[in-house]
Amino acid sequence: MRFSDTGYYIEAYIKCGNCGVLVYDDGVKSDRADLKGVTFCSDWCVDWKAQKLDGVSEPKIKRAM
């Protein structure tokens, strides 16, 4: 979901390409060719999706602190 510049209406509903949470800003993009054009809510979701595409059955991603 993106709010218009004036804040009066919602321009589009954008969901994370991994977890489905609504993304209110520009989100995070991936450099991987197979994930081009997909918007994510965080780097964690990008890494998780990339590992799943690489065949990892249970991805292990470290949290950024």
Secondary structure by P-SEA (a helix, b strand, c coil): ccccccccccccccccccccccccccccccccccccccccccaaaaaaaaaaaacccbbbbbbcc
